[in-house]
Amino acid sequence: MLRRFSQFSAVVAVAFLATAPAHATEFLKAIDDVPLVYGLAELPEPMVFESDQGRVVRTSAEGQVGATEISSFYIASLPALGWKRTEDASRLSFVRENEELNIQIREPASARPVTVSFELIVKLASTRLPE
């Protein structure tokens, strides 16, 4: 009976780990309040553009993490940081006050690493993002 319970516990644990989202151990350097999925490494040289209307930051990360795992992680974790997912199901996009965060995941056909692009658009308080 005890052996059967141990086997059942092991199966439940494996099933939980397989469906749980990835964990973040650090945040993006270019967008310091967006977590970085464990297994991804942010690439150097982000693009930052600032004007009197706001700011745009673009950065990328690469790693051997599945696209579904990355999407699940951001869908599950960003709302706790104040981000609300937009209604557009065709892309991974979030809004928070006067900010918009777009995440694009490119999974290559070969064994090359997945590339995740992040774009943060910050509008000044006097301008609003389209709703």
Beta strands, then each sheet from edge to edge (+ up, - down):
strand 1: 24-27
strand 2: 35-37
strand 3: 40-42
strand 4: 47-51
strand 5: 54-63
strand 6: 84-85
strand 7: 92-96
strand 8: 99-106
strand 9: 114-123
sheet 1: 1+ 2-
sheet 2: 3+ 5- 4+
sheet 3: 3+ 5- 9+ 8- 7+ 6-
end
